[in-house]
C-alpha cells in the first residue's frame, strides 16, 4: 500500500489525496458499526481493514506536508505533534484494556459502546477536517516548497542513493538495530 500512497502523492495534489484518505477512514469506521446492528465480527474485520489500508496515506503525508507547508522555524513543533500522536495510540490501548479488565463485564455491549463512541469521535474529527482543511497554504513557506520535485526513474534514484555515503551509514545503522528482530 505504500507504493499506492507514493503514486498518489506523486500524481495528485496533496489535498486531494488527504481528503480521499480521510473519507476512506470514516467509511471504514462506520462499516465497523454494522457489528453493533447484526452482532457479528465480520463488519469489525472489514471496517478495520478498510481503515488500515488508508492509514498508509497518512503515514506518507506527515513529512511531506511539513516540508511543503511549514516554515523552517515550525518544523520542530510540527514534528513533535506527529510524534505525540503515538502517545495517544498508547493511551487508546490502555483505555480499551481497562474497559475489559473486569471479569464480569459484558464484552459484547462494551465493544459496541467502544465502536460507537469511536465512530462519533472520528466523525466529529472528519467534519472538522473537511471544514478547516485548506487545499494549499496561504503563503508558501519558501521558494523550494513551491517547486515540484524532478520526475526521475526509480532506478536512477536508487543508483544515486548508492553513491550517498550518509544514506549508506544511515541504512547500516538502521539495519544493525533492526536485524536481530
C-alpha positions, 0 to 999 in steps of 0.5 A: 500500500505504500507504493499506492500512497507514493503514486498518489502523492506523486500524481495528485495534489496533496489535498486531494489525496488527504481528503480521499484518505480521510473519507476512506477512514470514516467509511471504514469506521462506520462499516465497523458499526454494522457489528453493533446492528447484526452482532457479528465480527465480520463488519469489525474485520472489514471496517478495520481493514478498510481503515488500515489500508488508508492509514498508509496515506497518512503515514506518507503525508506527515513529512511531506506536508511539513516540508511543503507547508511549514516554515523552517522555524515550525518544523520542530513543533510540527514534528513533535505533534506527529510524534505525540500522536503515538502517545495517544495510540498508547493511551487508546490501548490502555483505555480499551484494556481497562474497559475489559479488565473486569471479569464480569463485564459484558464484552459484547455491549462494551465493544459496541459502546467502544465502536460507537463512541469511536465512530462519533469521535472520528466523525466529529474529527472528519467534519472538522477536517473537511471544514478547516482543511485548506487545499494549499497554504496561504503563503508558501513557506519558501521558494523550494516548497513551491517547486515540484520535485524532478520526475526521475526513474526509480532506478536512477534514484536508487543508483544515486542513493548508492553513491550517498555515503550518509544514506549508506551509514544511515541504512547500516545503522538502521539495519544493525538495530533492526536485524536481530528482530 
